[in-house]
Amino acid sequence: MPGVIVVLIILRVPEARPRESAPDASGTPIAAPTTRAIPAVFYRAVFVILVFTLGNASDTFLLLRLGDIGVPQFWIPLLWSALHVVKVVSSLAGGSLSDRFGRRTMIALGWLVYAVVYAGFGHFDDRATVVALFLFYGLYFGLTEGVQNAWVADMAPVDARGTAFGIYNGALGFGGLAASLLSGYIWTRVSPHAAFLTGAALALAATVLLIVLFVRNSDAGQRRHGHATAVDHEQP
């Protein structure tokens, strides 16, 4: 919800008009540089991220599931701490791997990890298996959290990154709220298994869209030539 509010505020603020700089030696005014428009590829990326986010409910549902299968309350905070250890360690490798293999490759891998974890939570009731999946879930954060932000920054012109991140975070806020409402509804009206399987299905759908809607080699182009060149040459 805070992200949605930020986007609404940004859209209400008028764009600053480009000012003319001092005239040159001949007396001709030199126009100041104008703000570049956010490219269409950015909005495609936000759409794909939104699809994934619609299945990315609050982690509270994971903790509830641990309690449902009989994990003692004493262990749940310890498992939550262990999850963050996995998250931090994998984040250290996630950034360097994205420079080598590309942003979208790492995001796709992270979303697949998410799909596996949620499918496992929806299928298994064995305590040891679910706990192992819970710790494995930390890899999702390491592969995607910082890399996804870097991908958004790559696609947005430098002078429009504030607006771009406002739109991006607005999509995350809206999607996260909708995902939690949807998961809660399915959890109570159908079953916890169905709620997790729905999240896994949306993660898989977003991964397919990520592969289909974007040119494979554009990440390499962004690293070699900067985001402007990559965006200019990316195919629709």
N, C-alpha and C positions, 0 to 999 in steps of 0.2 A: 504493500500500500504506500509506504513512503516514496518508493520509486515512481509510482503512478503520479503522485502529487508533484514530484520534481518535473516530470515530463509536461504536465499541464501548465506549470509555471513557466517553463522554458518556451512553450508554444505561445503563451500570452505575451511574452516580452518581445517587442519589435526589434528587428535586426538593425544594427547600427549602419547608417548610411556611409558609404565610402567617402572619405574626405580628399580633397585635392591638395597636393603638396605645393610647395613654393614653385613658381615658374622657373624654367631653365634660362640659360643665357639669352635665348632668342625671345623670351617673354611668353613662351607657350607653357601653360600649366601642365604639370605631370600628374596624371591620375594615380591615386593611391591604389595598391593592390586590393582586389575584392576577395571576399570570402568564397572559397570553393564549395560547391554543393556536395552534400553527402551522396556518394554513388549508390546506384541501385543494388550493387552486390552487398552492401551493408545491410539493406533492408531484407534481402534474401537470407542473410546469415541470422538476423534477429528473428525472422519467421521460423527458421529451423530450430534455433535455440528455444524459442517459445514452445514449439511442439514437444521438445524434450522436457522443458520445465513443467508442462502440464501433467507429467507423470512423476515429477520430483517433489513428492510431498515432504512434510516436515519429518525430520529424523526421529521425532517423538514416536512415530508409528513403529519404527524399528525397535525402540526401547520397549514399547508395549508388547511387541511380539516376543521379545526375550522373556518378559514376565509371563506371558501366556504359556510358553513351553516349559516353564518351571525353573528358570534361572533365578537363584536367590537374589533378593533386593540388595544384599550386601555386595554382590559381584557386579551389578549393573554400572555403578559409577567407575569401578576399576576397568571394566571393559570399555567404557566411554573414553577413559584416559588412554587406554592402549590403542584405541582407534585413532586418536589424535597423534600418537607416536608414529603409527603407520603413515598417517597423512603427512606429517612433517618430513619424514624420511623420503617418502616417494615424491614429495614436492621438490626436494633438492635435485632429484634426477629428472623430473618432468620438464623443467625449463631447458636444460641442456639437450635433452632428447628432442624437444620441439624444434630447436635450432638445426638439428641434424635431419630429422625426418619430416618436419613440417607441422604447422599448428593443427591442421584438420586431422592429420593422422593420429596425433596424440588425443585430440578431443574424441575422435571416433573410438579409439581404444578405451578411453575412460567411460564413454557411454555404454560400450559393450560390457565393461566390468559392472557398471550399474545394472544393466539388464540381467546379467548372470546372478548378481546378488539378490535382486528383487524377485526373479523367477525362483531362486532357491528358497527365499523366505516364503514364497507362495506355495511351494511344493513340499518342502521337508518339514517334519515336526521333530526330528531328532535334535536333541539339545546340542551335542557336540558339533554337528554339521552347521546348524544355524549360527552358533558362536563363531565358528571358523569363517563363515560367510560375512558375518558382521565385521570381523577384523579385516578381511579382504576388501571390504567396502572402502577402507581408507585409501586404497589405490585410486579409486575414482576421483577423489579430491586432488591427489597429487598429479594425476595426468591431465586434469581439466581446469582446475580453479584458476591458477595464474595464467595458463596457456590461453584460456578462453578470453580473458581480459586483454592479453597481448594481441590476439587475433582481431578483436574489435578495434584496438588502437591502430593496427596495421591498415585496416580498411578505411578509417576516417581521416580526412585531411587534417593537418595539424591545427588549422584555425577553426575547425568545427568539431574537435574532439569532445569538448564540453557537452555540446548538444547530442553528439553520438552516444556518449556514455549515459546521458540522461535518458535517452530512448531505450538503450540496452537495459539499464537498471529498472526502468519502468516495466519493461517486458518481463524481467525476472520477478519483480514484485507482484505483478498481476498473475503471472503463471504460477508462482509459488502459492498464492492465496487460493487460486482455483484448484490447484492440485491437492491441497490439504482438504478443501471442502469436498472434492470428488472422492478422495480416498476415504474420508470419514463416512461419507454416504454409503459407499460400497461396503466398507467394513461393517457397518451396522445393519444394512439392508440385505447384504448377500453373505459375505464372509471375509475375514482377514486375508485368506488365500487369494480371493478374487481381487482385492485391493492391490496386493503386491503384483499379481500377474498383469493387471492393467498398467501399472507403472513400468513393468518390464516391456510390455508391448509398445508403449509410447516411446521408450528409449530406443527400441529397435527401429521403429518407424523414423525417428529423428536421425538415426545413424544412416539409414538408407537415403534419406533426403540429403544428408550432408555429402554423401558420395555422389549422388545423381546430379545435384544442382550446381556443383562447383567443379571447375577445371582442376585436374589433379596437380599440375605443375605450378600453379600460381603462388603457392607458399614459397617455393624456391625463388621465384621471380621477385617476391617481396623482399626476401633476405638479400638478394644480390643487388637490386636496383632501387629499393625503397618502395613504400606503399603506393606512391603515385603511379609509377610505371606499371606495377602489377595490376592495379585497378584499371588503367587505361587499356590494357591488353587482354583483360579477362573476357571470356566469351559469355554470353547470356545463357 
